[in-house]
Amino acid sequence: MSIVTNTPKPPYYAVIFTSQKITEDKGYGEMSDKMVELVSKQDGFLGFESARKDLGITVSYWRDEESIKKWKANLEHQEAQKLGKELWYKQYKIRIAKVERDYEL
């Protein structure tokens, strides 16, 4: 299985979540697993890639902007966002981009 997400022919959208976490877990791992399971069932979700060392970067791929808005409005996801602000992240930034071309090897 590839760790690089197999995305459809463009256009599609990417949500880039860059973060710096606190050191302690404080329930982060459990919530992260729950969000992966939940987002995988979300209409319009195409997949994601994630890396973490000192800086965490997760890129999720979406069919369209409406799918992204629905995920942001998901009540369980909103609870995770709230806890992220209160407990887990020192800093984060979210960027949303339209993918117009992609290439692969």
Buried (B, 14 or more C-beta within 10 A) or exposed (E): EEEEEEBEEEEBBBBEBBBEBEEEEBEBEEBBEBBEEBBEEBEBBBBBBEEEEEEBEBBBBBBEEEBBEBBEEBEEBEEBBEBBEEBBBEEBEEEEEEBEEEEEE
